[in-house]
């Protein structure tokens, strides 16, 4: 059975969520991750070799982060479906050890905000501090790159 591990910055991400959007939001995310990690069917669904995955309990969809995958990183984003659909969980999959590592929890950039506060929001930019952070952690964990 695959395992789900917390990354080095998960607690800092949750502190930001608590400070900006409230304790209830952080609690919901923690509960979602607990449910996900303890649900064998959901964890197996994440292991499927698909670009996009959907699962109904706990409700989520997941897909590869295209530019990271093209650069050889086995990185994905998971979007909880309600009531936390504005958040994204960025995770890496280590196929060698069948482990998932949650490397970031972010709030997606609002669609109506062309200029936005990058300290609070994320939109998968290559030069965003979150992108740099998760790829550094991926490499620090020693996960193999895809195709290398």
C-alpha positions as CSV (number, residue, x, y, z in Angstrom):
1,X,0.0,0.0,0.0
2,X,1.4,3.4,-0.9
3,X,2.1,5.8,2.0
4,X,1.5,9.6,2.2
5,X,4.1,11.7,3.9
6,X,4.3,15.4,4.9
7,X,6.9,17.5,3.2
8,X,9.3,19.8,5.1
9,X,7.1,22.9,4.5
10,X,3.6,21.6,5.1
11,X,3.3,23.2,8.5
12,X,4.4,26.6,7.3
13,X,1.9,26.4,4.5
14,X,-0.9,25.6,7.0
15,X,0.3,28.5,9.2
16,X,-0.2,30.8,6.2
17,X,-3.6,29.4,5.6
18,X,-4.6,29.9,9.2
19,X,-3.3,33.5,9.2
20,X,-4.9,34.5,5.9
21,X,-8.1,32.4,5.7
22,X,-8.8,31.0,9.2
23,X,-8.4,28.0,11.4
24,X,-11.4,26.3,9.9
25,X,-9.8,26.2,6.4
26,X,-6.6,24.7,7.8
27,X,-8.6,22.1,9.8
28,X,-10.5,21.1,6.7
29,X,-7.3,20.6,4.7
30,X,-5.7,18.5,7.5
31,X,-8.9,16.4,7.8
32,X,-8.9,15.9,4.0
33,X,-5.2,14.8,4.0
34,X,-5.9,12.4,6.9
35,X,-8.8,10.9,5.1
36,X,-6.9,10.6,1.8
37,X,-3.9,9.0,3.5
38,X,-6.0,6.4,5.3
39,X,-8.2,5.5,2.3
40,X,-6.6,2.6,0.4
41,X,-8.8,3.0,-2.7
42,X,-7.9,6.7,-2.9
43,X,-4.2,6.0,-2.6
44,X,-4.4,3.3,-5.3
45,X,-6.3,5.8,-7.5
46,X,-3.4,8.2,-7.1
47,X,-0.9,5.5,-8.3
48,X,-2.7,5.0,-11.6
49,X,-0.6,6.1,-14.5
50,X,-3.0,8.7,-15.8
51,X,-2.5,12.3,-16.5
52,X,-5.8,13.1,-14.8
53,X,-7.4,11.2,-12.0
54,X,-10.8,11.6,-10.2
55,X,-12.0,10.0,-7.0
56,X,-15.2,10.4,-5.2
57,X,-14.5,9.8,-1.5
58,X,-12.7,11.9,-0.4
59,X,-13.6,14.0,-3.4
60,X,-10.7,15.2,-5.4
61,X,-9.1,15.3,-8.8
62,X,-5.5,15.1,-9.6
63,X,-3.3,15.8,-12.6
64,X,0.3,16.1,-13.5
65,X,1.9,19.6,-13.5
66,X,2.8,19.6,-17.2
67,X,5.9,21.7,-17.2
68,X,7.3,19.9,-14.2
69,X,6.6,16.5,-15.8
70,X,8.3,17.7,-19.0
71,X,11.3,18.7,-16.9
72,X,11.5,15.1,-15.4
73,X,9.7,15.7,-12.1
74,X,7.0,13.2,-11.0
75,X,4.9,16.1,-9.6
76,X,1.2,16.5,-9.4
77,X,-1.5,18.8,-8.1
78,X,-4.5,17.6,-6.2
79,X,-7.6,19.7,-6.0
80,X,-10.1,18.8,-3.3
81,X,-13.6,19.2,-4.7
82,X,-15.7,20.8,-2.0
83,X,-15.6,22.8,0.2
84,X,-11.9,23.5,-0.4
85,X,-11.7,23.8,-4.2
86,X,-9.6,27.0,-4.0
87,X,-6.7,25.0,-2.6
88,X,-4.2,22.8,-4.3
89,X,-2.0,20.1,-2.8
90,X,1.3,19.7,-4.7
91,X,2.7,16.3,-4.3
92,X,5.5,14.1,-5.6
93,X,5.3,10.4,-6.2
94,X,8.4,8.2,-5.6
95,X,7.6,5.2,-7.7
96,X,10.6,3.3,-6.5
97,X,9.3,3.2,-2.9
98,X,5.6,3.8,-3.7
99,X,5.5,6.9,-1.6
100,X,3.6,10.2,-2.0
101,X,5.0,13.3,-0.4
102,X,2.9,16.4,0.1
103,X,5.3,19.2,-0.7
104,X,3.0,22.2,-0.6
105,X,-0.5,23.4,0.1
106,X,-1.4,26.5,-1.8
107,X,-4.3,28.7,-2.6
108,X,-4.9,29.0,-6.3
109,X,-4.7,32.4,-7.8
110,X,-8.2,33.9,-8.2
111,X,-9.3,33.9,-11.9
112,X,-10.3,37.5,-11.7
113,X,-6.9,38.7,-10.4
114,X,-4.3,39.3,-13.2
115,X,-2.1,41.0,-10.6
116,X,-2.0,39.0,-7.4
117,X,-0.1,38.7,-4.2
118,X,2.4,35.8,-4.8
119,X,3.0,35.4,-1.1
120,X,-0.6,34.2,-0.7
121,X,-1.5,32.7,-4.1
122,X,0.0,30.3,-6.6
123,X,-0.5,29.8,-10.4
124,X,2.2,27.2,-11.3
125,X,4.8,29.8,-12.5
126,X,8.3,28.4,-13.0
127,X,9.8,31.3,-11.1
128,X,7.3,31.3,-8.2
129,X,8.9,30.6,-4.8
130,X,6.6,27.6,-4.3
131,X,7.7,26.0,-7.6
132,X,11.3,26.5,-6.8
133,X,10.7,25.2,-3.2
134,X,8.9,22.0,-4.2
135,X,11.5,21.1,-6.9
136,X,14.3,21.7,-4.5
137,X,12.7,19.4,-2.0
138,X,12.0,16.8,-4.6
139,X,15.7,16.8,-5.5
140,X,16.7,16.8,-1.8
141,X,14.6,13.8,-1.2
142,X,16.5,12.0,-3.9
143,X,13.5,11.1,-6.0
144,X,14.5,9.9,-9.5
145,X,13.7,12.1,-12.4
146,X,11.4,10.7,-15.1
147,X,13.3,9.6,-18.2
148,X,16.7,10.0,-16.7
